[in-house]
Amino acid sequence: MKTIGVGKSSRTPFKHFLLNESVGKIAGVLSNDSANVPCKANPFYMVDLCGGDGHEPEDRSHQASPRILNKHGEYLSSKGFGFSLDVIEKDVYTFDRLTRNCSYMNASKVRLINGDAREYRLPPLQHNQAAYVHCDPNAVSHMPLTGPFVDSWNRHTTFLVTLGCNVGGAKRMSYEDRLGWFEYVRMLSQHLPRNHDAMLFWLQSDAAMWAYLLSFPKTWAGKFQELATKKASRFWPKGVGSASYRLEHEKFTDQVQQLFLTKEEYNDRNA
């Protein structure tokens, strides 16, 4: 199946908006000295499972994901709070470019790893420690999330996962080959701690049907969903749809079906 470089498409700016806004919110809260913040253990762990080459676009319209994560980590450092960032890239040639493009980052806080993200594990997390997982595969066959990895997360681990639902005509694949997408959404949504919600965002009228699953503390989720949907037209002129796993479960489930099923399969299932 043909794949597309997710970091180089017209869909990328909205994805990076979600990443920047969500990690920025968490970093802002962690830098606050308030005793009411439940995840104050140092450091804030971040991992980019599909790091790519860390390239900064010439038009500066958006930043590469390792740069976004490092930016918020450095903000935390300026406020006296620690961070640790692991950026993983499997392809040797791409990793070489990643190393050059991210050479300015603090090597004591940022690890660039040339390896298979499916073998990666976060260090043991304290119960009051925050972590963020960014997963941006080109196709379901490239998805690096595994059950044991997700099981190791604590109640303060949040994530942003890209779902490329029809990239390169993925829906021409057999239903069995597409079951992986359903499994990833099921695994991530069912793993949600009680204090978190998951929000599904999808690009309207997009033939490739890019979508994004983002988890967030329930306290902020409603306002974040409203903000992201409202500002989406800046990044995707046709607008973005959204659904909350907790509050709009029927809409959430229906949209997952529309993303991963062909029209015929969807109509048959909902006849």
C-alpha positions in Angstrom: 0.0 0.0 0.0 1.2 3.5 -0.9 1.9 5.8 2.1 2.3 9.5 2.4 4.7 11.4 4.6 2.4 12.8 7.3 4.8 15.5 8.2 4.8 17.0 4.6 1.1 17.1 3.8 -1.5 19.9 3.9 -3.0 18.1 6.9 0.1 18.7 9.0 -0.7 22.2 10.3 -3.9 21.1 12.2 -2.1 18.1 13.7 0.7 20.3 14.9 -1.8 22.8 16.3 -3.3 20.0 18.4 0.1 18.9 19.6 1.3 22.4 20.4 -1.9 23.4 22.2 -2.2 20.3 24.2 1.4 20.0 25.3 1.5 23.8 25.9 -1.5 23.5 28.3 0.1 20.7 30.3 3.5 22.6 30.4 1.7 25.7 31.7 0.0 23.8 34.5 3.1 21.9 35.5 5.1 25.2 35.7 2.5 26.5 38.2 3.4 26.2 41.8 -0.1 25.4 42.9 -0.4 22.6 45.3 -3.7 21.5 43.6 -1.8 20.2 40.5 -1.9 16.4 40.9 1.1 15.5 38.7 4.0 17.5 40.1 6.7 14.8 40.1 9.8 15.8 38.1 10.5 15.4 35.2 7.7 15.7 32.6 8.3 12.7 30.2 7.6 13.2 26.5 8.1 10.7 23.7 7.7 11.1 19.9 7.4 7.6 18.6 7.6 8.6 14.9 10.1 11.4 15.0 10.7 11.9 11.3 13.5 14.2 10.2 12.7 17.1 12.5 12.7 19.4 9.4 11.6 23.0 9.9 9.5 24.1 6.9 10.8 27.1 4.9 7.5 28.9 5.2 7.6 28.5 9.1 3.8 27.8 9.0 4.3 24.9 11.5 7.1 23.3 13.4 8.2 19.6 13.3 6.9 17.6 16.2 10.3 17.1 18.0 10.7 20.9 17.9 7.3 21.5 19.4 7.9 19.1 22.2 11.4 20.4 22.9 10.0 24.0 22.9 7.6 23.3 25.7 10.2 21.3 27.6 12.6 24.2 27.5 9.8 26.5 28.7 9.4 24.1 31.7 13.2 24.3 32.3 13.0 28.1 32.4 10.4 27.7 35.1 12.5 25.3 37.2 10.6 22.2 36.2 12.4 19.2 34.5 11.6 17.5 31.3 12.8 14.4 29.4 12.2 14.0 25.6 12.8 10.8 23.6 12.5 11.1 19.8 12.5 7.8 17.9 13.1 7.2 14.2 13.6 3.8 12.6 14.9 4.7 9.2 18.7 5.3 9.2 18.7 8.0 6.5 15.8 9.9 8.1 17.5 9.5 11.5 20.7 11.1 10.1 18.7 14.1 9.1 16.9 14.2 12.4 20.2 14.3 14.2 21.4 17.2 12.1 18.1 19.2 12.4 17.9 18.7 16.2 21.5 19.2 17.0 20.7 22.4 18.9 18.7 20.5 21.6 20.1 19.9 25.0 21.5 16.3 24.9 21.1 15.9 28.6 17.4 16.2 28.3 16.7 15.0 24.7 17.5 11.5 23.4 17.4 10.8 19.7 16.9 7.1 19.2 17.5 5.2 16.0 15.4 2.1 16.5 12.0 0.4 16.4 9.5 2.3 18.5 7.6 -0.9 19.1 10.4 -1.9 21.4 10.3 1.4 23.4 9.1 1.7 27.0 8.8 4.7 29.2 10.8 4.6 32.4 8.8 3.6 35.4 6.4 6.5 36.2 5.6 7.8 39.6 1.9 7.9 40.4 2.0 11.7 40.3 4.2 12.1 37.2 2.9 13.4 33.8 3.9 11.9 30.5 2.9 12.6 26.9 3.0 10.2 24.0 2.9 11.4 20.4 2.3 8.7 17.8 2.2 9.8 14.1 2.4 6.7 11.8 2.0 6.8 8.0 -0.3 3.8 8.0 -1.9 1.2 10.3 1.0 -1.2 9.5 3.4 1.4 10.9 1.6 1.9 14.2 4.2 1.5 17.0 1.8 1.3 19.9 1.7 -2.0 21.7 -0.5 -3.3 24.5 2.3 -3.7 27.0 3.5 -0.1 26.3 0.0 1.3 26.8 -0.5 -0.8 29.9 2.6 0.9 31.5 1.1 4.4 31.4 -0.1 6.0 34.6 -3.2 8.1 35.2 -1.4 11.3 34.0 -0.3 10.0 30.6 -1.9 11.8 27.7 -1.5 11.1 24.0 -2.0 12.3 20.4 -2.3 9.6 17.8 -2.7 10.1 14.1 -5.2 7.9 12.2 -4.6 7.9 8.5 -7.9 6.2 7.6 -7.8 6.2 3.8 -4.3 7.3 2.9 -3.2 5.8 -0.4 -6.6 4.2 -0.8 -6.4 2.2 2.4 -10.1 1.4 2.2 -9.3 -0.8 -0.8 -7.6 -3.1 1.7 -9.6 -6.0 3.0 -11.7 -5.4 6.1 -9.4 -7.7 8.0 -6.4 -5.5 7.1 -8.2 -2.5 8.4 -9.2 -4.0 11.8 -6.0 -2.7 13.3 -7.4 0.9 13.3 -10.4 -0.3 15.3 -8.1 -2.1 17.7 -6.0 0.9 18.3 -9.0 3.2 19.1 -10.5 0.5 21.3 -7.2 -0.1 23.2 -6.6 3.6 23.8 -10.2 4.6 24.7 -10.7 1.7 27.0 -7.4 2.4 28.7 -8.5 6.0 29.6 -8.2 6.7 33.3 -11.4 8.0 34.9 -9.9 11.5 35.0 -9.4 11.7 31.3 -11.4 12.0 28.1 -10.5 11.2 24.5 -11.5 13.5 21.7 -11.7 12.3 18.1 -11.0 15.1 15.5 -11.4 14.5 11.7 -10.8 16.6 8.7 -14.0 17.3 6.8 -14.3 16.4 3.1 -10.8 14.9 3.1 -10.4 12.0 0.7 -7.5 10.6 2.7 -9.7 10.9 5.8 -7.0 12.0 8.3 -8.2 11.9 11.9 -6.6 12.4 15.3 -7.3 10.9 18.7 -6.2 13.0 21.6 -6.6 12.4 25.3 -6.8 15.1 27.9 -7.9 15.6 31.5 -11.7 15.9 31.7 -11.3 19.2 33.5 -10.0 20.8 30.3 -11.3 18.5 27.6 -14.6 20.4 26.8 -13.0 23.8 26.4 -10.1 22.3 24.4 -12.5 20.5 22.0 -14.4 23.7 21.5 -11.2 25.7 20.9 -9.7 23.2 18.5 -12.9 22.9 16.4 -13.4 26.7 16.3 -9.8 27.4 15.2 -9.6 24.5 12.7 -10.5 26.6 9.7 -7.2 28.4 10.0 -5.4 25.1 9.3 -8.0 23.1 7.2 -10.4 25.4 5.3 -13.2 22.8 5.1 -13.4 22.6 8.8 -13.0 19.8 11.4 -15.5 17.5 13.1 -15.0 16.3 16.7 -16.6 13.9 19.2 -15.9 13.2 22.9 -15.6 9.6 24.0 -17.1 10.3 27.4 -19.8 12.9 26.5 -20.7 12.0 22.8 -20.1 8.3 22.8 -22.6 7.4 20.2 -21.3 10.1 17.8 -17.7 9.0 18.6 -18.5 5.4 17.8 -20.4 6.2 14.6 -17.5 8.4 13.3 -15.0 5.7 14.0 -17.1 3.4 11.8 -17.3 6.0 9.0 -13.5 6.5 9.1 -12.6 2.9 9.0 -15.4 1.2 7.0 -16.2 1.5 3.3 -19.6 3.2 2.5 -21.0 -0.3 1.7 -19.8 -1.8 4.9 -21.1 1.2 6.9 -24.5 1.0 5.4 -24.7 -2.7 5.9 -23.8 -2.4 9.5 -26.3 0.4 10.2 -29.2 -0.9 8.0 
